Amino acid sequence: MPVLLLITLSIASSDIPIDYRKGLEAYDADLFEEAKARFRSFLLSHKEHPLYPDGLYYYGLLEKDGEEAKKVFSYLVARYPDNRWAPHASFRVAQYYYAKGDMERATSCLRKLISLYAESDCADSSRTWLRRMEGKEECKKWAVQVGAFQDYTNARRTALKLKKIEYPVVLIKRKGTRSILWLVRVGYYHERSLALVAQRRLEEGGYRTYLVEKRCKN
């Protein structure tokens, strides 16, 4: 069921601002830059609208700068703790700290989420993440490979370009039978859905990609 139809179940179609509507349509069509611009316009002009916290969540999803996205999600949780997206926003904050290697804050966020939103799907995901972080459960992780280069300079240039737009990037040296390849990957993500979102965005940006799956210990 399209997102817009779900929204109209509780809010009359005529009461949905045009920027919010167009933002959802662009989001569903994977037109992420257009969607971000629409949601930004909605947020600037409809601060008292009941869909404002929903707009915040979508805007956070579309923000490529991890620090800025974390700020948006944190504000949503603090200002609208009863909104349907609050558990999801809280989980995104935990993921941000995890990606940064701040295990203490990531763990704290996950435990707080479980306490506040015990019955939510995000609480179940948080429990799984905590078990993985504690090494009690085998997990999988995913990355999006955007290139395999024989020349290190080209690989490094591509990796730096992606880092500048806030993608988590790993550069891997792979020895072949005749030569060395430098693999540029975006990730790793501990949810396949997040890797797929990154993959769509990268392909929108002109990269030819494929998804890599690995097993991990944490």
Buried (B, 14 or more C-beta within 10 A) or exposed (E): EEBBEEBBEEBEEEEBBEBBBBBBBBBEEEBBEBBBBBBBBBBEEBEEBEBBBBBBBBBBBBBBEBEEBBBBBBBBBEEBBEBEBBBBBBBBBBBBBBBBEBEEBBBEBBBBBBEBBEEBEBBEBBBBBBBBBEEEBEBBBBBBBBBBBEEEEEBBEBBEBBEEEBBBBEBBEEEEEEEEBBBBBBBBBBBEEBBBBBBBBBBEBEBEBEBBEEEEEB
